[in-house]
Amino acid sequence: MKPAPFDWLQARTVDEAVGALVAAEGDALVVAGSQSLGPMLNLRLVQPSLLVDIRGIEGLLAVDEADDGAAGPAITYGSLVTHAAIEDGRVADGTNGLMPQVARGIAYRAIRTCGTIGGSVCHADPAGDWGTALTLLSATALIEGPAGRRAVPIEGFFLGPFGTVLAPGDLLVGLRVPRLPPGTRWAYEKCCRKPGEFAESIVGMLRNEAQGTCRIVVGANGGAPVVIDDRGILRDGFDPVRARAALASAGLDGDPYLLKLHLAMMQRAALEVSTQVPGGRR
Ligand SMILES: Cc1cc2nc3c(=O)[nH]c(=O)nc-3n(C[C@H](O)[C@H](O)[C@H](O)COP(=O)(O)OP(=O)(O)OC[C@H]3O[C@@H](n4cnc5c(N)ncnc54)[C@H](O)[C@@H]3O)c2cc1C
């Protein structure tokens, strides 16, 4: 099948892109890497009158390492930074290898070469990797819209499967990712039937013993990533009863098969953060 007819705008600036989106009154879509949008257009799942191509906006490729005084040390990634640029280490990483590992596990190289971190977040596929990883990292989405710029914590960005707070006229311009505090151990475990496929379960974990913190995020659960703040799950390495109870209270125990997968990924993550050299992978 071929896409329904549409007009095409090659935007050169953020203002031009936002202006075009606003003028289209909800009948336009942004084109980033086109890895998800292309198939949706071909299947006519979306039929916008206008496509606003943002790939010519150089500022959206920028990576800013300047610390934000208020929010602490962080790196801001332009929304057009590709999975491959992160995988290859062509852009700065403040996560001791977590972000490159996440990027490396997305689909296959051709998709990673074109697909962007911003497009992935805006698409909000429940099985998408950046949604889970950036929730684990407590990132902030930077959005430019008709009323100017606003910053939205990523935990409030996802409304559910394929749903975000983006309104017609909004453009995601960047993602601010806090640097991991020294001594943080991390794990990112996912279960896919075949390499390169979307995951059936993802569990990300951050553990910092000096700070006494443990943050767990369960993704690929059919909705928005779920945050579990319960250090007790790591008691004696891994407490499966407590983990199961946490998943149940998050409403993730409806399907026995998926519950087992989430528990298995959580157990693997717990093992990883208890044996990893603090600060990064072995
Ligand atoms: C076969 C296959 C396997 C895949 N496997 C995985 C996987 O394992 N894990 C994973 O995470 N992903 C996977 N993906 C998805 C891939 O990561 C895409 O790159 C990503 O979902 C979309 O990024 P994109 O840059 O191509 O965005 P596009 O396809 O260009 O856009 C996606 C959506 O977001 C909107 N959008 C894009 N950028 C912006 C912006 N800056 N502001 C506002 N709206 C915007 C578009 O209008 C569109 O609705 C897979 C894709 C394919 C085709």
The ligand as an SDF file (V2000), in Angstrom:
LIG
                    3D

 53 58  0  0  0  0  0  0  0  0999 V2000
   11.8340   -3.3720   12.3080 C   0  0  0  0  0  0  0  0  0  0  0  0
   11.9330   -2.3580   13.4190 C   0  0  0  0  0  0  0  0  0  0  0  0
   12.4110   -2.7660   14.6470 C   0  0  0  0  0  0  0  0  0  0  0  0
   12.4950   -1.8490   15.7030 C   0  0  0  0  0  0  0  0  0  0  0  0
   12.9690   -2.2750   16.9140 N   0  0  0  0  0  0  0  0  0  0  0  0
   13.0570   -1.3970   17.9370 C   0  0  0  0  0  0  0  0  0  0  0  0
   13.5360   -1.8000   19.2090 C   0  0  0  0  0  0  0  0  0  0  0  0
   13.9240   -2.9390   19.4350 O   0  0  0  0  0  0  0  0  0  0  0  0
   13.5740   -0.8790   20.2050 N   0  0  0  0  0  0  0  0  0  0  0  0
   13.1900    0.4230   19.9930 C   0  0  0  0  0  0  0  0  0  0  0  0
   13.2560    1.2240   20.9120 O   0  0  0  0  0  0  0  0  0  0  0  0
   12.7520    0.8400   18.7960 N   0  0  0  0  0  0  0  0  0  0  0  0
   12.6760   -0.0370   17.7610 C   0  0  0  0  0  0  0  0  0  0  0  0
   12.2290    0.4100   16.5380 N   0  0  0  0  0  0  0  0  0  0  0  0
   11.7940    1.8200   16.3810 C   0  0  0  0  0  0  0  0  0  0  0  0
   12.9990    2.6990   16.0480 C   0  0  0  0  0  0  0  0  0  0  0  0
   13.7540    2.8660   17.2190 O   0  0  0  0  0  0  0  0  0  0  0  0
   12.5950    4.0870   15.5450 C   0  0  0  0  0  0  0  0  0  0  0  0
   13.7840    4.7140   15.2260 O   0  0  0  0  0  0  0  0  0  0  0  0
   11.8680    5.0090   16.5030 C   0  0  0  0  0  0  0  0  0  0  0  0
   10.7440    4.4440   17.1000 O   0  0  0  0  0  0  0  0  0  0  0  0
   11.3160    6.2290   15.8060 C   0  0  0  0  0  0  0  0  0  0  0  0
   12.3520    7.1240   15.5910 O   0  0  0  0  0  0  0  0  0  0  0  0
   12.4210    7.9390   14.2630 P   0  0  0  0  0  0  0  0  0  0  0  0
   13.4960    8.9360   14.4580 O   0  0  0  0  0  0  0  0  0  0  0  0
   12.5500    7.0270   13.1070 O   0  0  0  0  0  0  0  0  0  0  0  0
   11.0150    8.7170   14.2550 O   0  0  0  0  0  0  0  0  0  0  0  0
    9.8460    8.8900   13.1180 P   0  0  0  0  0  0  0  0  0  0  0  0
    9.5600    7.5420   12.5860 O   0  0  0  0  0  0  0  0  0  0  0  0
   10.3500    9.8860   12.1310 O   0  0  0  0  0  0  0  0  0  0  0  0
    8.7310    9.4860   13.9940 O   0  0  0  0  0  0  0  0  0  0  0  0
    8.0200    8.6810   14.9160 C   0  0  0  0  0  0  0  0  0  0  0  0
    6.8430    9.4970   15.4850 C   0  0  0  0  0  0  0  0  0  0  0  0
    7.3080   10.5430   16.3200 O   0  0  0  0  0  0  0  0  0  0  0  0
    6.9690   11.8350   15.8040 C   0  0  0  0  0  0  0  0  0  0  0  0
    8.1480   12.6840   16.0050 N   0  0  0  0  0  0  0  0  0  0  0  0
    9.4190   12.3710   15.6440 C   0  0  0  0  0  0  0  0  0  0  0  0
   10.2790   13.3000   16.0740 N   0  0  0  0  0  0  0  0  0  0  0  0
    9.5350   14.2380   16.7080 C   0  0  0  0  0  0  0  0  0  0  0  0
    9.8750   15.4560   17.4020 C   0  0  0  0  0  0  0  0  0  0  0  0
   11.1440   15.8790   17.5130 N   0  0  0  0  0  0  0  0  0  0  0  0
    8.8590   16.1770   17.9690 N   0  0  0  0  0  0  0  0  0  0  0  0
    7.5800   15.7540   17.8750 C   0  0  0  0  0  0  0  0  0  0  0  0
    7.1980   14.5950   17.2390 N   0  0  0  0  0  0  0  0  0  0  0  0
    8.1780   13.8520   16.6660 C   0  0  0  0  0  0  0  0  0  0  0  0
    6.5850   11.5960   14.3510 C   0  0  0  0  0  0  0  0  0  0  0  0
    5.6610   12.5520   13.8710 O   0  0  0  0  0  0  0  0  0  0  0  0
    6.0110   10.2000   14.4150 C   0  0  0  0  0  0  0  0  0  0  0  0
    4.6750   10.2630   14.8510 O   0  0  0  0  0  0  0  0  0  0  0  0
   12.1250   -0.4910   15.4910 C   0  0  0  0  0  0  0  0  0  0  0  0
   11.6650   -0.0760   14.2230 C   0  0  0  0  0  0  0  0  0  0  0  0
   11.5600   -0.9920   13.2050 C   0  0  0  0  0  0  0  0  0  0  0  0
   11.0810   -0.5090   11.8580 C   0  0  0  0  0  0  0  0  0  0  0  0
  1  2  1  0
  2  3  1  0
  2 52  2  0
  3  4  2  0
  4  5  1  0
  4 50  1  0
  5  6  2  0
  6  7  1  0
  6 13  1  0
  7  8  2  0
  7  9  1  0
  9 10  1  0
 10 11  2  0
 10 12  1  0
 12 13  2  0
 13 14  1  0
 14 15  1  0
 14 50  1  0
 15 16  1  0
 16 17  1  0
 16 18  1  0
 18 19  1  0
 18 20  1  0
 20 21  1  0
 20 22  1  0
 22 23  1  0
 23 24  1  0
 24 25  2  0
 24 26  1  0
 24 27  1  0
 27 28  1  0
 28 29  2  0
 28 30  1  0
 28 31  1  0
 31 32  1  0
 32 33  1  0
 33 34  1  0
 33 48  1  0
 34 35  1  0
 35 36  1  0
 35 46  1  0
 36 37  1  0
 36 45  1  0
 37 38  2  0
 38 39  1  0
 39 40  1  0
 39 45  2  0
 40 41  1  0
 40 42  2  0
 42 43  1  0
 43 44  2  0
 44 45  1  0
 46 47  1  0
 46 48  1  0
 48 49  1  0
 50 51  2  0
 51 52  1  0
 52 53  1  0
M  END
$$$$
